[in-house]
């Protein structure tokens, strides 16, 4: 009788574990389908990120909203609260990389070892962050950045979700959309790029301010 009960308990646990996913997929694409439809990450000078820098997908601390991260100084101030779920190095000659990562369910199934339950993260915003720094730890105020909203964390039950960090068709929070014409290894075509932004150097900012004053003075004359 004890053996039968034990078998039934194991079977129930297995069924429950298989019914509720404990994983999600995080797709970090530098390119997705081909010319004209893809977006390639670009450095502040407009060159394509290829084998350097990083792109990561993750979330900030609770309460951090878009208004708190829409400038580079604000972003740098909040990077300590950023949890990276997956990170990759952009490579324009490849289609991208798909990682398995933690999944989230609404109920607490922590008693079952195959299920991850972090219900407090459901609904949290996911962002894709790219930088020309080596990694998050080496970011400085002079690093280039792009940032955009990806999705919100959803319940991975009964199937796992996929979150795709391809900036095609997005409105960047930090960075500017441009174009690249040529063959980056994916075929000849015109590709949209997401160009990083940088904090302007004091001299550049001063020149810009002087130029604006000059225009205002000229209009008055």
N, C-alpha and C positions, 0 to 999 in steps of 0.2 A: 504493500500500500504506500509506504513511504517513497519507494522508487517511482511509482506511478505519479504521485503528487509532485515529485521533484522534476520528472520529465515534463509534466504539464506546466509547471512554473517556468521552466527553461523555454518551452515552446512559446508561452505567452510573452515572455520577455523578448524573445527573438522577433516575434511578429510585431510587437510594439516598436522595437528598435528599427525594424525595416520600414514601418509605416511613417515614422517621423525622421526626416533627414537630419544628419548631424553635420552636414557640409554644404558649402555653397561654392560656386565657381567665380573667379575674378579674372576677367579677360583684359589684359593690358595690351592694347593694339597700338602699334605705330601706323599700321595700315590695315585695311580690312578686306576690301573687295577688288580694288583695281583703280586705274586712273579715273579722275573726275569725281569719284565718290569718297575718296579717303582724305583723312587729315593727318599730316605729318607734323610731329613736334619740331620746332625750330629754335635755334639759339637766338640770343638778343640781336646778333648781327645778321640774322636771316638765314644762316647756313643750317642745313638739316642736322638734327641730333642723330648721330649714328655711332653707336658703340661708346658713347660717353654720356655723362649725366645720368639722371634716373627719372623714372615716372613711378608714382605710387598711388594706390587707392586706399582710402581709410576714412576715419571720422575724427572730429574734434570733440572736446569735452562738451557735456550737456550745457546748453545755454549759449554756446558760441554760434552766432548767426552770420549770415552773409555780410551784414553791415560791420561785423567785427573782423573780417578777413579780406575786405575788398581793396586794400592797399598793401603794398609790400611791407612797410613798417608794422602794420597791424598783423599781417600774416606771420612775420617773424616772431612777433610777441606771443602768438598763439601756437607756434610750432611745438612747444613743449607739451601741449595738451593733445597733440595729434597722434592717433594710433594707426600705424600703417598695417594694413591687412596683407597686402602683397606689393612687392616692388620689383621692377625690371629695368633693364637698360634698353632704351629705344634702338632699334635696328631697322633701317628702312628697307633692307633686302629681305626681311622676313615678314610673315603675315601677322605675327604677334605671339603672345604666350598666354596660355590659360593655366591658372593655378587652382588647386583645390584649397579651400580655406574653411574657417569656422562657419557653421550654420547656426541659425537662431530660431528657437521655437517659443511659443507663448507660454506653454505649460512647463512646470519644473519636473523634468524627467532625469534629474541628476542621479537618481538611484540606479539608473541604467547606464553602464559605462560607455555605450556606443552613441549616446545622445548628448549633445551640448545644449545647454539651456541658458541663455543670457537674455531674458525677456526685457530687461531694462533698455536694451539697444534697439528694440523694434521701433521703427519710425525715425531713427537717427539718420541724418543726412550723410551720404557718402560723397567724397570729393576726390577728384584726380588732380594730383599735384606733380608738376614736373619742374626740375631745376637743373642747371648746368654744374651744380656742386657734385662732389663725389657721392655723398649720401646726406641724409638729414642732419647727421651729427656735424658735418663739415660746412653747413650753410652759414653764410655771412651776410652782412648788409649789402655787400656788393654782388651777391649771386643773382642770377636771372631766375624768374619764376613765371609759370603759367598755372592757372587754377580754374577748374570748372566743376559744377555740380553734376554728379553722375546719377544718383538715384537715392531712394531711402531704403533702409534695411527692412526687409520683409520676412515674414515667417516662412521658414523652410519646411513646410509640412503641407501635403505629403511628399512633395518633390522639392529638390533644391533649386534655388534661384541662381541666375547668372548675372553678374554686374559687369558691364563692359565700359572700359575707359578708352573710348575712341572719340576724340573731340569733333567728329563730323557732325555738322548741323547744330552745334551748341553755341551758346552765348557765353564767352569766357568771363569769369569774374576778374581775373588778372591775365593779361596777355592780349594780343591782337591777332585777328585772322588775316592772312595774306595768301599768296599763291607761289607755287614753285612749278616751273615748266621744264620738263626734261625727263630723264629716265633714272630714278633713284634705285633701280634694281627691281622695280615692280612693273616695268613697262613704260613706254613713252607716253606722256600725257601731261595734263595740267592738274596739279594737286593743290588742295587747300592746305595751308600751314597754320599752326598755332604758334605764333612767335612770342617768346618770353619777353617780359618787361623787366627793367632794372630801375633801381632808384637813381635818378640823375645825379652826377657829381655836382658839388657846389658851384664849380665854375660854369658847368653847362646850365645849371638852373639860373645862375646870375645872368648869363648871356640871354637866356630865354626871357627873363624878366625885363632886361634892358631893351630887347627887341619889342616886347609888348608895349613898353612905355613909349618907344619911338613911334610905333604905329598910332597910339592914342594921340600923341603930340601932332603927328602929321594930319590926322583927321580934324583936329581942332583948327589947324591952320587952313 
